[in-house]
Amino acid sequence: MVPVRVSRSCPAAEGRDTASGLFRRGVAITVLLVVSTLVAACTGGHTSAPSPVSRHVATRPLPPPVATITSDPPDYAVGVSPVTPVTVTVAKGNLRQVSLTNPQGVPVRGQPEPDGTTWKTTEPLGYGKTYTINASALGDDNQLVNKTLTFTTVEPRTLTYPSINPLNGETVGVGQPISVHFDEPIADKQAVENAITVATSPHVEGAFYWFSSREVHWRPRQFWKPGTHVTVDIHDYGKDFGNGVYGQADRTSHFTIGDAFIARADGATHQMTVEINGRIVRTMPISMGRPNFASANGVHVVTERDTTKVMDSTTFGLALDAGGYIAKVQWATRISNSGEFVHSAPWSVAQQGNSNVSHGCINLSPDNAKWFFDNVKKGDIVINVNTGGPDLKSWDGFGDWQVPWGQWVSGNR
């Protein structure tokens, strides 16, 4: 029997090891398949679909409204003039509603413009008040826009009220100037002149002239034409006249120029003539001021009339113990503030027509004085000549005509 030799590196042995390795890998694969099958069986044999993913859709913001609401004065403005119209305006849209209210909530009148883009006030505001604007508009993009704005009007240091002469409805003479007097001194005189409108029919050339910081006059270059209609409008309220002084109230006066009544008193002939509308209607003997109390020369304007007047020389500086007097007279027509009158003087009838014996007045007989009184009116003219006295001062009564036109138009500001 031949013995069999076994090699240590038998290929068969290597084959088993290889097979064994394959076997082991095969088992692992089989196990995985089994597990997969079991899992599939547990789930009913269907492969599950992927879970849905939540989606957040981003919403785009609307574009800003295109309509823009603004005001003049702008929001938060201070020191606003109460007479400058308040304007509310919208761009790229149309206004739907606008209100302007005062601090008490009372609305201020206003109205929209026809195009629908602008609204304006139609009445003045008050001084030193805060106002609120509430406005809404529909834009070209069909979006509604609302806006609230505030502003504050100017707070004056003080107010000034204008007094006007002649008064509304009066008929006055051809020499009557227009006088406006303020109860506060005026720093900006040009602002006052800009605030006063003088309208005449027919047209009249005229100018302003200041007699003080409170008083300004307007007169024509020549005496008024009879029948002229005059309207004076003082647009005072809301106007800044400088130094914190503002106008308190507007004033208006409509007056008419009556017949041209011009009296001429001659201290040399001791006669006075009266012409009405260019025709001499009466000549009267007079007595004017004695040499040491001579009447003033120049153009006087009638300012007042009294049926009875107490003449008191102390009012113009003449004491009783220095030749002064206190006397009651009739038919007194004032022609200057310094005490010159045309009046009845029965005590000097004998001197009337031949000498001057008064204290500066024009003495007439009682009958002539009453005729003069009954026919003369405020604004009529009395021209004194050859009195032996000084010229009438421009500031004495209405001595306006004593100022040459070339000087008058300078304004005396």
Secondary structure, 3 states (H helix, E strand, C coil): CCCCCCCCCCHHHHHHHHHHHHHHHHHHHHHHHHHHHHHHHHCCCCCCCCCCCCCCCCCCCCCCCCCEEEEECCCCEEEECCCCCCEEEEECEEEEEEEEECCCCCECCEEECCCCCEEEECCCCCCCCEEEEEEEEEECCCCEEEEEEEEEECCCCEEECEEEECCCCCEECCCCCEEEEECCCCCCHHHHHHHEEEEEECCCCEEEEECCCCEEEEEECCCCCCCCEEEEEECCECCECCCCEEECCCEEEEEEECCCEEEEEECCCCEEEEEECCEEEEEEECECECHHHCCCEEEEECCEEEEEEEEEHHHHCCCHHHCCCEEEEEEEEECCCCCCEEEECHHHCCCCCCCCCECCCEEECHHHHHHHHHHCCCCCEEEEECCCCCECCCCCCCCHHHCCHHHHCCCCC
